Amino acid sequence: MKKHSIGKIILLLMLLLVTMTACANNGSKITIVGSSAMQLLAEQAGNDYRLSHSDSNIVVQGGGSGTGLSQVQAGAVQIGTSDVFAETQKGINASKLRDYKIAVVGIVPIVNKGVGVKNVSAKQLAQIFTGKITNWRQLGGKDEAITVINRSKGSGTRSTFEDIILRGQKPIKSQEQDSNGTVKKIVNTTPGTVSYLSFPYANDAHIQKLSIDHIKPTNKNITTNKWQLWSYEHMYTKGKPNKQTKAFIDYMLGKKVQKELVPKIGYLSINDMKVTRNSKNQVTQIGK
């Protein structure tokens, strides 16, 4: 056989190997997009999963629950993460998606420490975010104007907050931010500000968490719905997931993540809940 023929065969074999490797990598790639509240958990779980699954390729991005749902519905990603039920979102056909409830996350109103307020009633909190209460003095705090920082439209955290606290009332027009981290930074550094965060991001000593009706924002109070500001962390797939995606979801629901990683980061295991909540915010005790 001529040398140039051998070289050509070797080149073709190399190209075939590269193509096969690329296909294999593409098949094992899991792209997860959506809830910024769930991003911490998904990223850490993905990193841990790779340690025992060297052939896995997990990419985690935020963008908000609305983005996660629309992207997974379009088939652009393998998993869409969301703080809200798919059936509550316009333009989403929930019947085409599979819902895996991975964890529960609390939401807590936060204020700049200088305002001098540590507790509000649920009614007062609604009045703040609808513009009816405009100065912290009205709540026994400092004579200082209230600056509301809201979450961006499409945020699952915002949707949950407004469903439970505003109950159909129109929110005040205000600055909007799409990430927990940015909200925390603004409230830390800007006098008079108020907003809300998911629990895993609200662990900063500079943040003043607000109790609601003298109930403290704790995971223990969430388990019984005593603290009502919470949501499920959903992972949605478009129909039946492929083998690699299903394996990762099973890992998320397994003992290592549920008993170790979930509480470590600040979420609540789905197995610790004593109540369930449906897409209409109806709460039922488990076992009844």
C-alpha positions in Angstrom: 0.0 0.0 0.0 1.3 3.4 -0.9 2.4 5.8 1.9 -0.1 8.5 0.9 -2.9 5.9 1.0 -1.9 4.9 4.6 -1.8 8.5 5.6 -5.2 9.1 4.2 -6.6 6.1 6.1 -5.1 7.3 9.3 -6.5 10.8 8.8 -10.0 9.4 8.1 -9.8 7.2 11.3 -8.8 10.3 13.3 -11.7 12.3 12.0 -14.0 9.4 12.7 -12.7 9.2 16.3 -13.2 13.0 16.8 -16.7 12.8 15.5 -17.6 9.8 17.7 -16.2 11.6 20.7 -18.1 14.7 20.0 -21.3 12.8 19.6 -20.7 11.0 22.9 -20.0 14.2 24.7 -23.1 15.9 23.2 -25.2 13.0 24.3 -24.0 13.2 27.9 -24.3 17.0 28.1 -27.0 18.2 30.4 -27.9 21.9 30.2 -29.9 23.3 33.1 -31.4 26.8 32.8 -33.8 28.8 34.9 -34.4 29.7 38.6 -31.7 31.8 40.2 -33.0 30.6 43.6 -32.1 27.1 42.6 -28.8 27.9 40.8 -26.7 27.4 43.9 -28.0 23.9 44.5 -27.9 22.8 40.9 -24.3 24.1 40.4 -23.0 22.4 43.6 -24.8 19.1 42.8 -23.5 19.2 39.3 -19.9 19.6 40.5 -20.3 16.7 43.0 -22.0 14.5 40.3 -19.0 15.0 38.0 -16.6 13.6 40.6 -18.3 10.2 40.3 -19.4 10.5 36.7 -16.3 11.6 34.8 -18.1 11.3 31.4 -20.9 13.8 32.5 -21.0 17.3 31.2 -23.4 19.5 33.2 -23.9 23.2 32.5 -26.0 25.3 34.9 -27.3 28.8 34.1 -29.7 31.2 35.7 -32.1 33.5 33.8 -35.2 33.1 35.9 -38.0 30.6 36.1 -39.8 31.9 33.1 -36.7 31.4 31.0 -36.2 27.9 32.3 -39.7 26.9 31.5 -39.7 28.4 28.0 -36.3 26.9 27.2 -37.2 23.4 28.2 -40.5 23.6 26.4 -38.7 24.6 23.2 -36.3 21.7 23.6 -33.3 24.0 23.9 -32.2 22.5 27.2 -32.5 19.2 29.0 -33.8 20.7 32.3 -35.6 23.9 33.1 -35.6 24.9 36.7 -38.5 26.9 38.2 -39.8 28.2 41.5 -43.3 28.1 40.2 -45.6 25.5 38.7 -45.5 25.3 34.9 -49.3 25.5 34.7 -49.3 29.0 36.2 -47.2 30.5 33.4 -48.6 31.9 30.2 -47.4 30.3 27.1 -46.3 27.1 28.8 -48.1 23.8 28.1 -47.6 22.0 31.3 -49.0 18.8 29.9 -45.9 18.5 27.7 -43.5 18.7 30.7 -42.6 16.4 33.5 -42.3 17.9 37.0 -39.7 16.8 39.5 -39.9 18.6 42.8 -36.4 18.6 44.1 -36.4 20.8 47.2 -38.2 23.6 49.0 -36.8 27.1 49.3 -38.0 29.9 51.7 -38.3 33.5 50.7 -37.7 36.3 53.3 -38.2 40.1 53.1 -35.0 42.0 53.9 -34.3 45.6 54.7 -31.3 47.8 55.1 -30.2 47.5 58.8 -30.6 51.3 59.3 -34.4 51.4 58.9 -35.0 50.2 62.5 -37.7 47.7 61.7 -37.5 43.9 62.4 -41.1 42.8 62.2 -44.1 43.7 60.0 -47.6 42.2 59.6 -48.5 40.5 56.3 -50.8 43.4 55.6 -48.1 46.0 56.2 -45.7 44.1 53.9 -48.3 44.2 51.2 -48.8 47.9 51.8 -45.1 48.5 51.4 -45.0 46.7 48.0 -48.1 48.4 46.8 -46.9 51.9 47.8 -49.5 52.5 50.5 -46.8 52.7 53.2 -43.9 55.0 52.1 -41.9 55.8 55.2 -40.3 53.5 57.8 -41.6 55.9 60.5 -45.1 54.5 59.7 -43.9 51.2 61.0 -42.1 52.5 64.1 -38.7 52.8 62.4 -36.5 55.7 61.2 -38.0 58.7 59.5 -36.8 57.6 56.1 -38.4 57.0 52.8 -38.9 53.4 51.7 -37.2 52.4 48.5 -38.7 49.1 47.1 -36.4 46.8 45.1 -38.5 44.3 43.2 -37.5 41.2 41.3 -37.7 41.2 37.5 -40.8 39.9 35.7 -40.4 36.3 35.0 -38.7 35.7 38.4 -40.3 32.7 40.2 -39.3 34.3 43.5 -41.3 37.4 42.6 -44.3 35.4 41.4 -44.4 33.5 44.7 -44.0 36.6 46.8 -46.8 38.4 45.0 -49.1 35.4 45.0 -48.8 35.0 48.8 -48.3 38.6 50.0 -50.0 40.9 47.4 -52.8 38.4 46.6 -53.8 40.1 43.3 -52.9 43.7 44.3 -50.8 45.7 41.9 -47.2 46.2 42.9 -45.7 49.7 43.0 -43.5 50.6 40.1 -39.9 50.3 41.3 -36.4 49.3 40.4 -36.2 45.6 39.4 -33.3 43.2 39.7 -33.0 39.7 38.3 -30.6 38.1 40.8 -30.5 37.4 44.5 -26.9 38.5 44.7 -27.5 41.9 43.2 -30.6 42.5 45.5 -28.5 41.6 48.6 -25.8 44.0 47.6 -28.2 46.9 46.9 -30.1 46.4 50.2 -26.8 46.1 52.2 -25.5 49.4 50.8 -28.5 51.6 50.2 -30.4 53.3 53.1 -34.1 52.8 53.3 -34.3 49.8 50.9 -36.5 46.7 51.2 -36.7 43.6 49.0 -36.8 39.9 49.4 -34.4 36.9 48.9 -34.5 33.2 48.8 -33.1 31.7 52.1 -29.8 30.4 50.8 -28.8 34.0 49.8 -30.0 35.6 53.1 -27.1 34.4 55.2 -25.3 37.7 55.4 -24.7 39.3 58.8 -25.3 42.8 57.2 -28.9 41.9 56.2 -31.9 42.5 58.4 -34.4 39.8 57.8 -38.0 40.7 58.6 -40.3 38.5 60.7 -43.9 38.5 59.5 -46.6 38.7 62.3 -43.8 37.8 64.7 -43.1 34.5 63.0 -39.4 34.0 62.2 -38.2 33.0 58.8 -36.9 29.5 59.5 -36.9 26.2 57.6 -38.6 24.6 60.6 -41.5 27.0 60.3 -41.8 26.2 56.6 -42.3 22.5 57.1 -45.8 23.2 58.6 -46.5 26.3 56.5 -46.3 28.5 59.6 -43.9 30.6 57.5 -45.9 30.8 54.3 -43.4 32.4 52.0 -41.9 29.4 50.3 -41.9 27.6 47.0 -40.9 24.3 45.5 -37.7 24.0 43.4 -38.9 22.2 40.3 -36.8 20.5 37.6 -38.9 20.2 34.4 -38.1 18.0 31.4 -39.8 18.0 28.1 -41.6 14.6 28.2 -39.6 11.6 29.2 -35.9 12.6 29.9 -33.1 10.8 28.2 -31.0 8.3 30.2 -28.3 10.8 31.3 -30.8 13.4 32.4 -32.9 10.9 34.3 -29.8 9.6 36.1 -28.9 13.2 37.3 -32.5 13.9 38.4 -32.5 10.6 40.4 -29.2 11.8 42.0 -30.9 15.1 42.9 -33.6 13.2 44.7 -31.2 10.7 46.3 -30.0 10.5 49.9 -26.7 12.3 49.3 -28.3 15.5 47.9 -31.4 15.5 50.0 -29.8 14.7 53.4 -26.5 16.5 53.0 -26.3 19.1 50.2 -29.8 20.5 50.4 -29.7 21.5 54.1 -26.0 22.5 53.9 -26.8 25.2 51.3 -29.9 26.4 53.0 -32.7 24.7 51.2 -35.2 22.3 52.7 -35.4 18.6 51.7 -38.6 17.7 49.9 -38.8 14.8 52.4 -39.0 17.1 55.4 -42.2 18.8 54.5 -45.3 18.1 56.5 -47.5 19.9 54.0 -47.9 20.1 50.3 -49.0 23.0 48.1 -50.6 22.9 44.7 -50.4 25.3 41.8 -53.4 27.3 43.3 -51.5 27.8 46.6 -53.8 25.4 48.4 -52.0 23.8 51.3 -52.7 20.3 52.5 -51.2 18.3 55.4 -49.3 15.3 54.2 -51.2 12.1 55.2 -54.6 13.7 55.2 
